[in-house]
Amino acid sequence: MTQSKPVPLIGRLATQLRMLTSAEVERAMEESAASGNPKLGMVFLELGLLDRKQLEKLHAVQRDLVEKHRKRKASRSKAALPSAGASRSKAASPSAGASRSKAASPSAGVSRSEPALPSVGASRSEPALPRTGVTASAEIHAAAEQAVVSASSLTARDVDALHEAPAPEALRPPQGAEPLPESLVSDSAVIFDGSPPSELAAASEERASVSPPRADSAPMTALSEMPGEGSLELSIPDCGPADRERLEAALASAVSAKASDVHFHAGGPLQQRLAGRLVVTEQRIDREVVERIVTASLTPAQRVVLRDRGEIDFCLDLPGVGRFRANAYRQQRGLDAVFRIIPEQAPNLERLGLPAELAKYTDYHQGMVLVTGPAGCGKSSTLSALVDHINETREEHILTIEDPIEVVHSSKRCLVNQRHAGQHTQSFARALQGALREDPDVIVIGELRDLATIRLAMTAAETGHFVLATLHTSSAVRTVNRMIGAFPSEEQHHVRAMLSESLKAVVSQRLVETSDGAHRVPALEVLVVTRAIGNLIRDEKTVQIRSLMQTGKLHGMYLLDQSLNELVAAGEITREAALAIAEDAKLITAGV
C-alpha cells in the first residue's frame, strides 16, 4: 500500500492560518508534482490560491519557525556541555555512586536516559529542561495563531505596529514546547527557496540583522525576479525591423482572409485557421526566422517572462491591422506563437448569428450567467456581445477581469472598466476581492479558472452583483457539476444551496461547419435555473436536469441536440456534422 506524501511545513501553515483549505493544499501538491516545481509556495501563487503579500507573510512565518528551532537546538547543545562535565566529576565521588544506585531503584521511577531533575534548592535563574511533552504540532498551531493577524489584510500602519510591538502573551508558543523535527525543518527549507539547511541558517542570520520591510515600501518586482523563483533561462533571439514587418504582413493577410487564428511554427509552415480548418499559406519557414518573428511581437518585459517561464499570454494591437490575442511558447523545435484575431468593435448577437432571445439573460441585476463550451467555440465573442448589450441598454458600472483583455469596450451608457489579470492586478481572485469594494453592478470574468475565483464569483452573485463568466465545459449539466465539484466534499452541500439560488442561466455553445464549408454557425444549449431545476441542484439530482431541459422550451431551455436538429432541418449544416458532436443521436431526426 503506497504511503501518501507528507504535507510540507508551508502547506501545514497555510492550513493552520486558514489561508487555504486542506483540499487546496493537496491540489497544489499534485500540481507541484506534475509540473516538477518543488516550490509549493510558488505553486500557490501560480494557481491564484494566494497573492504575493500573503505568500511573503507565509514565508516569514516559516522562516521564524525554522530559525527558532535552530537557535533552540544550538542553546540546548551548549547547555549540555557543562552539565556533562559536572556529571562526570560527580560520578567519581562516593556520594555520586549512592545517587546512581538511588536513581536505579524502582522507587525513583526515573529512567537512566532522562536528565536528573533539578534539586529543590536550585537557583530559580537556572533554566529548566523542557519536559512538558508539547508536540511540534502544538508549536505550529501556536505560531500560526500568532501569525494569523499579520496574514490578514492590514494597513501599512498596522504592519509597522506588528514589527515594533511584541506579540501578545496569549499568542506566544507555550514554554517548553519541543522543537520541530529536523526532517520537517529540512523539508520546509528546500520547499521555500531550494537552499540546503546550512544556507538557510546563514541567510536567516543575515536577515536578522536587517530591519523588517515596511508594507508601504516599493512594490515587489516581477514574478520572474522574485527571490527563490526558478527561471528556465531560455534563449530569446534578437530581432530587427524586417522581422516586425513580416509579422505584420502575415497578420494583415489573415485579417483580409477572415481567418480566426494564425499559427507560426518554428521550422514548419505558416498556417491560418479558416472556417475551423488549418490552411497552409506559406511553406516551411526556418526556425531562426520564426523565432525572430515571435520575438518581434513581444515587448522587452514580455520577453523576460517568456525567457523565464517558457510561455506567455498577451495581446497585440496593430493600428490599421487589428487586435490579436496571442500565446508564445517554447516547444521542441523552437519558439512558436498563435495569434487569434479579435474584432476591433464589440460584436453583437446578430453578427455572431446568435438568437436575439439571448439578450434577456442580461436583464438580471443579481446572480450569475455562464457561457460555456470547449476551446475555440466562440465563448469570448458571445460574452462580449452580452456585455455590449448591457453597455447599450443600462446605466451601470461594468467591471471586467480578463487575461488578457480581448475586445475593448468603450463606455456607452455604462461606465466600463477593464482589468488585465497579471498586469493590472495580481490574479483573478485578487481582482474579485477588490471588485466587491469598487461598486460594480456587473462583474465580467474572462474565465473561471480555479476554486478561489469560482468561490468569489458565487459570493459576488449572492451579494447583489450580476456576474457574467465563461467556463470550459461541454454542456450545461457538466457546468453545474463542475462548479460543485471544484469545492471540497465537506463544502459541497452548502455550495449546492448557494448555486441553486445564484445561478440564473447557462449558455453552452459549439461552432459547426456549414453545409457549404464557407464558415461556421453556433449551436446552443440553454439551461434556465427555474425553481424545479434549483431543487434538483440542491437535492443532488443533477442527472435529471437534462430531461427537464428537453421539455423546458416554454422557459427558453433546449438541448444542444435539439439545436443541431433545427440547423439540419434548415439546411445550414449537414446531418453528419450534427451527429459528430451530438450527445444523443436519436434526437437528430432531420435529414434522414
C-alpha positions as CSV (number, residue, x, y, z in Angstrom):
1,M,0.0,0.0,0.0
2,T,1.5,3.3,-1.1
3,Q,2.1,6.0,1.6
4,S,0.7,9.4,0.9
5,K,3.3,12.2,0.5
6,P,3.7,14.2,3.7
7,V,2.5,17.8,3.6
8,P,5.4,20.3,3.7
9,L,5.6,22.8,6.5
10,I,4.5,25.7,4.3
11,G,1.3,23.7,3.4
12,R,0.6,23.0,7.0
13,L,1.0,26.6,8.0
14,A,-1.3,27.7,5.2
15,T,-4.0,25.4,6.5
16,Q,-3.5,26.4,10.2
17,L,-3.7,30.1,9.2
18,R,-6.9,29.3,7.4
19,M,-5.4,30.9,4.3
20,L,-6.1,27.6,2.4
21,T,-8.2,24.5,2.9
22,S,-6.6,21.1,3.0
23,A,-8.1,20.3,-0.4
24,E,-6.4,23.3,-1.9
25,V,-3.1,22.4,-0.4
26,E,-3.5,18.8,-1.8
27,R,-4.3,20.2,-5.2
28,A,-1.3,22.4,-5.2
29,M,0.9,19.5,-4.2
30,E,-0.4,17.5,-7.1
31,E,0.3,20.4,-9.4
32,S,3.8,20.7,-7.9
33,A,4.5,17.0,-8.6
34,A,3.0,17.2,-12.1
35,S,5.0,20.3,-13.1
36,G,8.2,19.3,-11.4
37,N,8.2,22.5,-9.4
38,P,9.3,21.7,-5.8
39,K,8.5,25.2,-4.5
40,L,5.0,24.7,-3.1
41,G,4.6,28.4,-2.2
42,M,5.2,29.4,-5.9
43,V,2.5,26.9,-7.0
44,F,0.1,28.6,-4.6
45,L,0.9,31.8,-6.3
46,E,0.6,30.4,-9.9
47,L,-2.8,28.8,-9.1
48,G,-4.1,32.0,-7.7
49,L,-4.7,30.5,-4.3
50,L,-2.5,33.2,-2.6
51,D,-1.4,36.6,-3.6
52,R,2.2,37.8,-3.3
53,K,1.7,39.6,0.0
54,Q,0.1,36.5,1.6
55,L,2.9,34.3,0.3
56,E,5.5,36.7,1.7
57,K,3.8,36.6,5.1
58,L,3.5,32.8,5.0
59,H,7.2,32.5,4.2
60,A,8.0,34.9,7.1
61,V,6.2,32.6,9.5
62,Q,8.0,29.6,8.1
63,R,11.4,31.3,8.4
64,D,10.6,32.3,12.0
65,L,9.8,28.7,12.9
66,V,12.9,27.3,11.3
67,E,15.2,30.0,12.8
68,K,13.6,29.4,16.3
69,H,14.3,25.7,16.0
70,R,17.9,26.2,15.1
71,K,18.6,28.7,17.9
72,R,16.9,26.4,20.4
73,K,18.9,23.4,19.2
74,A,22.2,25.4,19.5
75,S,21.3,26.6,23.0
76,R,20.5,23.1,24.1
77,S,23.8,21.8,22.7
78,K,25.7,24.5,24.7
79,A,23.8,23.8,27.9
80,A,24.6,20.1,27.6
81,L,28.4,20.6,27.7
82,P,29.0,21.8,31.3
83,S,26.2,19.5,32.5
84,A,28.1,16.5,31.1
85,G,31.4,17.6,32.7
86,A,29.7,18.0,36.1
87,S,28.1,14.6,36.0
88,R,31.5,13.0,35.1
89,S,33.3,14.6,38.1
90,K,30.4,13.8,40.3
91,A,30.5,10.1,39.2
92,A,34.0,9.8,40.8
93,S,32.8,10.6,44.3
94,P,31.1,8.0,46.7
95,S,28.1,10.2,47.0
96,A,27.7,10.1,43.3
97,G,27.6,6.3,43.4
98,A,25.0,6.5,46.0
99,S,22.9,8.8,43.9
100,R,23.4,6.4,41.0
101,S,22.1,3.4,42.9
102,K,19.3,5.5,44.2
103,A,18.4,6.6,40.7
104,A,18.4,2.9,39.6
105,S,15.9,1.9,42.3
106,P,12.3,1.3,41.4
107,S,11.1,3.9,43.9
108,A,12.9,6.6,42.0
109,G,10.9,5.8,38.8
110,V,13.3,7.8,36.7
111,S,14.8,6.3,33.6
112,R,18.6,6.4,33.2
113,S,18.2,8.1,29.9
114,E,16.3,11.0,31.4
115,P,18.2,14.0,32.7
116,A,18.3,14.4,36.5
117,L,15.6,16.8,37.8
118,P,16.9,20.0,39.5
119,S,17.0,20.0,43.3
120,V,14.6,22.0,45.4
121,G,17.3,24.4,46.3
122,A,18.3,25.1,42.8
123,S,18.5,28.7,41.7
124,R,15.4,30.0,40.0
125,S,17.5,31.5,37.3
126,E,18.8,28.1,36.3
127,P,17.0,27.1,33.0
128,A,14.8,24.1,33.4
129,L,14.9,21.5,30.7
130,P,11.7,21.2,28.6
131,R,9.6,18.4,30.0
132,T,6.1,19.4,29.1
133,G,5.5,16.9,26.3
134,V,4.1,19.5,24.0
135,T,4.5,18.3,20.4
136,A,5.9,20.1,17.4
137,S,2.3,20.2,16.0
138,A,1.3,22.4,19.0
139,E,4.1,24.8,18.3
140,I,2.9,25.1,14.7
141,H,-0.6,25.8,16.0
142,A,0.8,28.5,18.4
143,A,2.9,30.1,15.7
144,A,0.0,30.1,13.3
145,E,-2.2,31.8,15.8
146,Q,0.5,34.4,16.4
147,A,0.8,35.0,12.6
148,V,-2.9,35.0,11.7
149,V,-3.2,38.7,12.4
150,S,-0.3,39.6,10.1
151,A,-1.6,37.2,7.5
152,S,-4.8,39.2,7.2
153,S,-5.3,42.3,5.1
154,L,-3.6,45.2,7.1
155,T,-2.7,48.8,6.6
156,A,0.9,50.0,6.5
157,R,0.5,51.4,10.0
158,D,-0.8,48.1,11.3
159,V,2.1,46.2,9.8
160,D,4.6,48.6,11.3
161,A,3.0,48.2,14.7
162,L,3.3,44.4,14.4
163,H,7.0,44.7,13.6
164,E,7.7,47.1,16.5
165,A,5.4,45.7,19.3
166,P,6.0,42.3,20.9
167,A,3.4,39.6,20.3
168,P,0.6,39.3,23.0
169,E,1.4,36.8,25.7
170,A,-1.7,34.7,24.9
171,L,-0.5,34.2,21.3
172,R,3.1,33.2,22.1
173,P,4.1,29.5,21.8
174,P,3.9,27.7,25.2
175,Q,7.2,27.5,27.0
176,G,9.0,24.2,26.9
177,A,7.5,23.2,23.6
178,E,9.6,20.6,21.8
179,P,11.5,21.8,18.7
180,L,10.4,21.0,15.2
181,P,11.7,17.7,13.9
182,E,14.9,18.1,11.9
183,S,13.4,16.3,8.9
184,L,10.5,18.7,8.9
185,V,12.7,21.8,9.0
186,S,15.0,20.5,6.2
187,D,12.0,19.7,4.0
188,S,10.5,23.2,4.6
189,A,13.8,24.8,3.8
190,V,14.0,23.1,0.4
191,I,10.4,23.9,-0.3
192,F,10.9,27.5,0.5
193,D,13.9,28.6,-1.6
194,G,15.7,25.5,-2.8
195,S,18.6,26.1,-0.4
196,P,20.1,23.4,1.9
197,P,19.6,23.9,5.7
198,S,23.1,25.3,6.2
199,E,22.5,28.1,3.6
200,L,19.1,28.8,5.0
201,A,20.6,29.3,8.5
202,A,23.2,31.7,7.1
203,A,20.5,33.6,5.2
204,S,18.4,33.7,8.4
205,E,21.3,35.3,10.4
206,E,21.7,37.9,7.6
207,R,18.0,38.7,7.6
208,A,18.0,39.0,11.4
209,S,20.4,42.0,11.1
210,V,18.2,43.8,8.6
211,S,15.1,45.7,9.7
212,P,11.8,44.1,8.6
213,P,10.4,45.5,5.3
214,R,7.6,48.1,5.6
215,A,4.3,47.3,4.0
216,D,4.4,50.7,2.2
217,S,7.8,50.1,0.7
218,A,8.5,49.8,-3.0
219,P,6.4,47.1,-4.7
220,M,7.8,43.7,-5.5
221,T,9.5,43.1,-8.8
222,A,8.0,40.8,-11.5
223,L,7.4,37.2,-10.6
224,S,10.4,36.1,-12.6
225,E,12.7,38.3,-10.4
226,M,11.3,37.2,-7.1
227,P,13.9,35.7,-4.7
228,G,13.9,31.9,-5.0
229,E,11.8,31.8,-8.2
230,G,13.5,29.5,-10.6
231,S,14.0,30.6,-14.2
232,L,14.2,28.4,-17.3
233,E,16.7,30.8,-18.8
234,L,15.6,30.1,-22.3
235,S,17.4,31.7,-25.2
236,I,15.4,34.6,-26.8
237,P,16.9,35.7,-30.1
238,D,17.3,39.4,-31.1
239,C,15.0,40.7,-33.8
240,G,15.0,43.6,-36.2
241,P,12.6,45.9,-38.2
242,A,12.4,43.4,-41.0
243,D,11.0,40.7,-38.6
244,R,8.4,43.1,-37.3
245,E,7.3,43.9,-40.9
246,R,7.0,40.2,-41.8
247,L,4.9,39.6,-38.7
248,E,2.5,42.5,-39.5
249,A,2.2,41.4,-43.1
250,A,1.2,37.8,-42.1
251,L,-1.3,39.1,-39.6
252,A,-2.8,41.6,-42.1
253,S,-3.2,38.8,-44.7
254,A,-5.1,36.7,-42.1
255,V,-7.4,39.6,-41.3
256,S,-8.1,40.1,-45.0
257,A,-8.8,36.3,-45.4
258,K,-11.2,36.4,-42.4
259,A,-9.2,33.8,-40.6
260,S,-9.8,33.2,-36.9
261,D,-6.2,32.2,-36.0
262,V,-2.6,32.4,-37.3
263,H,0.0,29.8,-36.4
264,F,3.7,30.4,-36.5
265,H,5.7,27.1,-36.1
266,A,9.5,27.0,-35.9
267,G,10.7,25.0,-38.9
268,G,7.2,24.5,-40.1
269,P,4.6,26.1,-42.4
270,L,2.7,29.3,-41.7
271,Q,-1.0,28.4,-41.3
272,Q,-4.3,30.1,-40.9
273,R,-7.5,28.7,-39.4
274,L,-10.3,29.3,-41.9
275,A,-13.8,28.0,-41.0
276,G,-12.3,25.7,-38.4
277,R,-9.7,24.2,-40.6
278,L,-5.9,24.8,-40.8
279,V,-4.8,26.0,-44.2
280,V,-1.1,26.4,-45.2
281,T,-0.4,29.8,-46.5
282,E,3.4,29.6,-46.6
283,Q,5.6,26.6,-46.8
284,R,8.3,25.7,-44.3
285,I,9.9,28.7,-42.6
286,D,13.3,28.4,-41.0
287,R,13.4,28.0,-37.2
288,E,15.6,31.1,-36.7
289,V,13.3,33.2,-38.8
290,V,10.2,32.2,-36.9
291,E,11.9,32.7,-33.5
292,R,12.8,36.3,-34.6
293,I,9.2,37.0,-35.7
294,V,7.8,35.7,-32.4
295,T,10.3,37.9,-30.5
296,A,9.3,40.9,-32.6
297,S,5.7,40.5,-31.3
298,L,6.8,40.9,-27.7
299,T,7.8,43.9,-25.5
300,P,11.1,43.7,-23.6
301,A,9.2,42.9,-20.4
302,Q,7.3,40.1,-22.1
303,R,10.5,38.6,-23.5
304,V,11.8,38.3,-19.9
305,V,8.6,36.4,-18.9
306,L,8.9,34.1,-21.9
307,R,12.6,33.5,-21.1
308,D,11.8,32.6,-17.5
309,R,8.5,30.7,-17.9
310,G,8.6,29.3,-21.4
311,E,5.2,30.7,-22.4
312,I,3.2,33.9,-22.2
313,D,-0.3,35.1,-22.9
314,F,-0.5,38.7,-24.3
315,C,-2.5,41.0,-26.6
316,L,-1.0,42.7,-29.7
317,D,-2.6,45.8,-31.0
318,L,-1.6,46.8,-34.6
319,P,-3.2,50.1,-35.7
320,G,-4.7,49.7,-39.1
321,V,-4.4,45.9,-38.9
322,G,-6.3,44.7,-35.9
323,R,-6.1,43.4,-32.4
324,F,-4.8,39.9,-31.6
325,R,-4.9,37.6,-28.5
326,A,-1.7,35.7,-28.6
327,N,0.3,32.9,-26.9
328,A,4.0,32.4,-27.4
329,Y,5.7,29.3,-26.1
330,R,8.9,27.2,-26.4
331,Q,8.5,23.7,-27.8
332,Q,10.8,21.0,-29.0
333,R,11.7,22.7,-32.3
334,G,11.9,26.3,-31.1
335,L,9.6,29.2,-30.4
336,D,6.0,29.1,-31.6
337,A,3.2,31.6,-31.4
338,V,-0.6,31.5,-32.1
339,F,-2.5,34.8,-32.8
340,R,-6.3,34.9,-32.5
341,I,-7.9,37.8,-34.4
342,I,-10.2,39.9,-32.3
343,P,-12.7,42.2,-33.9
344,E,-12.0,45.9,-33.5
345,Q,-15.6,46.6,-32.5
346,A,-17.5,44.7,-29.9
347,P,-19.6,42.0,-31.7
348,N,-23.4,41.9,-31.3
349,L,-25.7,38.9,-31.2
350,E,-26.9,39.4,-34.7
351,R,-23.5,39.5,-36.3
352,L,-22.5,36.3,-34.4
353,G,-25.6,34.5,-35.7
354,L,-26.9,34.1,-32.2
355,P,-30.7,34.2,-31.4
356,A,-32.0,37.6,-30.2
357,E,-33.6,36.0,-27.1
358,L,-30.2,35.5,-25.5
359,A,-30.3,39.3,-24.7
360,K,-32.9,38.6,-22.0
361,Y,-30.2,36.8,-19.9
362,T,-28.6,40.2,-19.4
363,D,-31.6,41.6,-17.6
364,Y,-30.7,40.2,-14.2
365,H,-29.4,42.6,-11.6
366,Q,-28.2,39.8,-9.2
367,G,-27.0,36.3,-9.9
368,M,-24.7,34.6,-12.4
369,V,-25.0,33.7,-16.1
370,L,-22.3,31.4,-17.5
371,V,-21.2,31.0,-21.2
372,T,-19.5,27.6,-21.6
373,G,-18.1,25.3,-24.3
374,P,-14.8,23.8,-25.4
375,A,-11.8,25.9,-26.5
376,G,-12.4,27.8,-29.8
377,C,-16.2,27.6,-29.7
378,G,-16.7,31.4,-29.5
379,K,-17.4,31.8,-25.8
380,S,-15.4,35.1,-25.6
381,S,-17.3,36.6,-28.5
382,T,-20.7,35.6,-27.1
383,L,-19.6,37.1,-23.7
384,S,-18.5,40.3,-25.4
385,A,-21.8,40.6,-27.2
386,L,-23.7,40.2,-24.0
387,V,-21.5,42.9,-22.3
388,D,-22.1,45.2,-25.3
389,H,-25.8,44.8,-25.0
390,I,-25.7,45.8,-21.3
391,N,-23.4,48.7,-22.2
392,E,-26.1,50.0,-24.7
393,T,-29.2,49.4,-22.6
394,R,-28.4,50.0,-19.0
395,E,-26.7,52.8,-17.0
396,E,-24.5,51.0,-14.6
397,H,-20.9,50.2,-13.7
398,I,-19.4,47.2,-15.6
399,L,-16.1,45.8,-14.3
400,T,-14.3,43.1,-16.4
401,I,-11.4,40.9,-15.3
402,E,-9.7,39.2,-18.2
403,D,-6.4,37.6,-19.2
404,P,-5.6,39.2,-21.5
405,I,-8.1,41.9,-22.4
406,E,-9.6,41.0,-25.8
407,V,-12.4,43.2,-27.0
408,V,-12.0,46.7,-25.8
409,H,-15.4,48.2,-24.7
410,S,-15.8,51.9,-24.7
411,S,-18.2,53.4,-22.2
412,K,-21.5,54.0,-23.9
413,R,-24.4,54.2,-21.4
414,C,-22.5,52.3,-18.9
415,L,-19.2,53.1,-17.2
416,V,-16.8,50.2,-18.3
417,N,-13.5,49.4,-16.6
418,Q,-11.4,46.5,-17.9
419,R,-8.6,44.9,-15.9
420,H,-5.9,42.6,-17.1
421,A,-5.2,39.8,-14.6
422,G,-1.4,39.6,-14.1
423,Q,-0.8,43.1,-15.3
424,H,-3.4,45.5,-13.8
425,T,-4.0,43.1,-10.9
426,Q,-2.2,40.0,-9.5
427,S,-4.8,37.4,-10.3
428,F,-8.5,36.8,-11.0
429,A,-9.1,36.0,-7.3
430,R,-7.3,39.2,-6.1
431,A,-9.2,41.4,-8.6
432,L,-12.5,39.8,-7.4
433,Q,-11.7,40.6,-3.8
434,G,-11.1,44.2,-4.7
435,A,-14.2,44.3,-7.0
436,L,-16.5,43.8,-4.1
437,R,-15.4,47.2,-2.9
438,E,-15.3,49.0,-6.2
439,D,-19.1,49.5,-6.5
440,P,-19.7,47.4,-9.7
441,D,-23.2,46.5,-10.9
442,V,-22.0,43.9,-13.4
443,I,-18.8,41.8,-13.0
444,V,-17.5,40.1,-16.1
445,I,-14.9,37.3,-15.5
446,G,-13.0,36.2,-18.6
447,E,-12.6,32.6,-17.2
448,L,-13.4,30.7,-14.0
449,R,-10.0,29.1,-13.7
450,D,-9.7,27.9,-10.1
451,L,-11.5,27.3,-6.9
452,A,-10.7,30.8,-5.4
453,T,-12.2,32.5,-8.5
454,I,-15.3,30.3,-8.5
455,R,-15.8,30.9,-4.8
456,L,-15.5,34.7,-5.1
457,A,-17.8,34.7,-8.2
458,M,-20.5,32.9,-6.3
459,T,-20.1,35.2,-3.4
460,A,-20.4,38.3,-5.6
461,A,-23.5,36.8,-7.2
462,E,-25.1,36.3,-3.8
463,T,-24.2,39.8,-2.5
464,G,-26.2,41.8,-5.1
465,H,-24.0,41.8,-8.2
466,F,-24.7,40.4,-11.7
467,V,-21.8,38.1,-12.7
468,L,-21.1,37.1,-16.3
469,A,-18.3,34.5,-16.8
470,T,-17.0,31.7,-19.1
471,L,-16.1,28.1,-18.2
472,H,-14.5,25.3,-20.2
473,T,-17.3,22.7,-20.1
474,S,-19.1,20.9,-22.9
475,S,-22.7,21.0,-21.7
476,A,-24.9,22.8,-19.2
477,V,-25.3,19.8,-16.8
478,R,-21.5,19.3,-16.8
479,T,-21.2,23.0,-15.9
480,V,-23.3,22.6,-12.8
481,N,-21.3,19.5,-11.8
482,R,-18.0,21.3,-12.4
483,M,-19.0,24.3,-10.3
484,I,-19.9,22.0,-7.4
485,G,-17.0,19.5,-7.9
486,A,-14.5,22.3,-7.6
487,F,-15.2,22.6,-3.9
488,P,-14.0,20.1,-1.2
489,S,-16.6,17.4,-0.4
490,E,-17.3,18.9,3.0
491,E,-18.4,22.2,1.4
492,Q,-20.4,20.8,-1.5
493,H,-23.8,20.6,0.3
494,H,-23.6,24.3,1.1
495,V,-22.4,25.1,-2.4
496,R,-25.4,23.3,-3.9
497,A,-27.7,25.5,-2.0
498,M,-25.8,28.6,-3.0
499,L,-25.6,27.6,-6.7
500,S,-29.3,26.8,-6.8
501,E,-30.1,30.4,-5.8
502,S,-27.3,32.4,-7.5
503,L,-27.1,30.6,-10.9
504,K,-29.6,32.1,-13.4
505,A,-28.7,30.5,-16.7
506,V,-26.1,28.5,-18.6
507,V,-25.5,29.0,-22.3
508,S,-23.4,26.2,-23.8
509,Q,-22.0,26.7,-27.3
510,R,-20.4,24.9,-30.2
511,L,-19.4,26.0,-33.6
512,V,-20.4,23.7,-36.5
513,E,-19.2,23.9,-40.1
514,T,-21.9,25.0,-42.6
515,S,-23.1,22.7,-45.4
516,D,-21.1,24.7,-48.0
517,G,-17.9,24.7,-45.8
518,A,-17.6,28.5,-46.1
519,H,-18.0,29.3,-42.4
520,R,-19.3,28.1,-39.1
521,V,-22.6,28.6,-37.2
522,P,-23.3,28.4,-33.5
523,A,-25.3,25.6,-32.0
524,L,-26.5,26.3,-28.5
525,E,-27.7,24.6,-25.3
526,V,-29.6,26.7,-22.8
527,L,-30.3,25.9,-19.2
528,V,-32.5,28.3,-17.2
529,V,-32.5,27.7,-13.5
530,T,-36.2,27.6,-12.6
531,R,-37.4,26.5,-9.2
532,A,-37.6,22.9,-10.3
533,I,-34.0,23.0,-11.7
534,G,-32.9,24.7,-8.4
535,N,-34.4,21.8,-6.4
536,L,-32.6,19.2,-8.5
537,I,-29.3,21.0,-7.9
538,R,-29.9,21.3,-4.1
539,D,-31.0,17.7,-3.8
540,E,-28.0,16.2,-5.7
541,K,-30.2,15.1,-8.6
542,T,-28.4,16.9,-11.4
543,V,-28.6,13.8,-13.6
544,Q,-32.3,14.6,-14.0
545,I,-31.7,18.2,-15.3
546,R,-31.3,17.0,-18.9
547,S,-34.8,15.6,-19.1
548,L,-36.3,18.9,-17.8
549,M,-34.3,20.8,-20.4
550,Q,-35.6,18.7,-23.2
551,T,-39.2,19.6,-22.2
552,G,-38.5,23.1,-21.0
553,K,-39.0,25.0,-24.2
554,L,-41.6,27.2,-22.5
555,H,-38.9,28.5,-20.2
556,G,-36.4,29.0,-23.0
557,M,-34.5,25.8,-22.4
558,Y,-33.3,23.3,-25.0
559,L,-30.6,20.8,-25.5
560,L,-27.6,21.0,-27.9
561,D,-29.0,18.1,-29.8
562,Q,-32.3,19.9,-30.4
563,S,-30.4,23.0,-31.7
564,L,-28.4,20.8,-34.0
565,N,-31.5,19.1,-35.3
566,E,-33.0,22.5,-36.1
567,L,-29.9,23.5,-38.0
568,V,-30.0,20.3,-40.0
569,A,-33.7,20.9,-40.8
570,A,-32.9,24.4,-42.0
571,G,-30.2,23.1,-44.3
572,E,-27.5,25.1,-42.6
573,I,-25.4,22.1,-41.5
574,T,-25.2,18.5,-42.6
575,R,-26.6,15.6,-40.7
576,E,-23.1,14.1,-40.5
577,A,-21.7,17.3,-38.9
578,A,-24.6,17.2,-36.3
579,L,-24.1,13.6,-35.5
580,A,-20.4,14.2,-34.9
581,I,-21.0,16.3,-31.8
582,A,-24.5,15.2,-30.7
583,E,-24.8,13.5,-27.3
584,D,-28.0,11.6,-28.2
585,A,-28.1,10.7,-31.9
586,K,-31.8,9.7,-31.6
587,L,-32.7,13.4,-31.3
588,I,-31.2,14.2,-34.7
589,T,-34.3,13.3,-36.7
590,A,-33.9,15.8,-39.6
591,G,-32.2,14.9,-42.8
592,V,-32.8,11.1,-42.6
